[in-house]
Amino acid sequence: MNRQTKLLLKSGFLRIALLCSVAHVAQAASATVLAPVVDVKGSASWAGRGPAKSSTLRSGESLGEGSAIKTGADSRVVFSPVPGTAVSMAKRTSVSLLRLAVTKSGDTVQSRDAVMKLDIGTLSFSSEPRNTTRVAVQTPLGTISAEGAAGTIALKNSSLQIASLSGKMTFAITGGSHAPISIEQGSFLVASGGGTNATIRIVNVITRTTTDFSAAGAQLSTRDATVQDLESARGFFEATLAHAAIAVGYGLLSTGAVAEISATLTNINQSLAIAGIASVEAPAVGSSTPASAGTASEGATAPAGFTSGSANPANLSGQIISPER
């Protein structure tokens, strides 16, 4: 084989490698998307990237990466970060949208990723139970990651509270040396302080146990949950349920997701009954005030039969809210 033939073959191999590389990139193209605001109750504002002044937030706005949203003293904002997700912001809450992306291979969606930062306040969220949709919420104490989940997160000063009503959810402690802590369905995590002084515990309402963790995230001990622990968790579950009703009302939560929530709710209420604590109840139909942890009456319009798993079809095709963009 002469030198010219070798060069031609080498050139051919390089072309093939380059074409394969380009094809691979084309097959997994990631695009940023906009987050439609589907409802605003009361006063709320938003600002984009840079030094621009904040503007009044209204239903129908579409927010991009880098946007910051703030709710007032008596308000609620509902938006869909990426298709298949819904977020409800309670009063006096501040959230930044860090990443909003959909990755496709041809016409097939491989992943939908929503990364947000909770600066203060309370938010509830839900995402469809499928592997492609991931939600992450960053806080100073750590990051909550969720797939196919419904839950509520509250941050005030140096205290963080997280409730899981369905799906997979984990909490990675800022600066922790251990693997992320799993927050099982029907559980309530409480973290306070920071650094080496952080205290973390998870109340599993279904088993009525409380597990303590070290500041690094290592499991320490498990004991019987106190009535106070169970009652605190109950309020957060009601906030999550109120959010689920909102998501159903806007076609952002499917019957399958509602069925999983309902199954967990049944187990939670059975456990609360044994402890002599009132059940977690669905929000009253027709209520339209903002949902927040610990106030069951602050719900949203829930379709009849919500707790039995009846719901509007989720907007998975993108024809109503949050289209694949």
Secondary structure by P-SEA (a helix, b strand, c coil): ccaaaaaaaaaaaaaaaaaaaaaaaaabbbbbbbbbbcccccccccccccccccccccccccccccbbbbbcccbbbbbbccccbbbbbccbbbbbbcccccccccccccbbbbbbbbcbbbbbbcccccccbbbbbbcccbbbbbccccbbbbbcccbbbbbbcccbbbbbccccccccccccccbbbbbccccccbbbbbbcccccbbbbbcccccccccccccaaaaaaaaaaaaaaaaaaaaaaaaccccaaaaaaaaaaaaaaaaaaaaacccccccccccccccccccccccccccccccccccccccccccccccccc
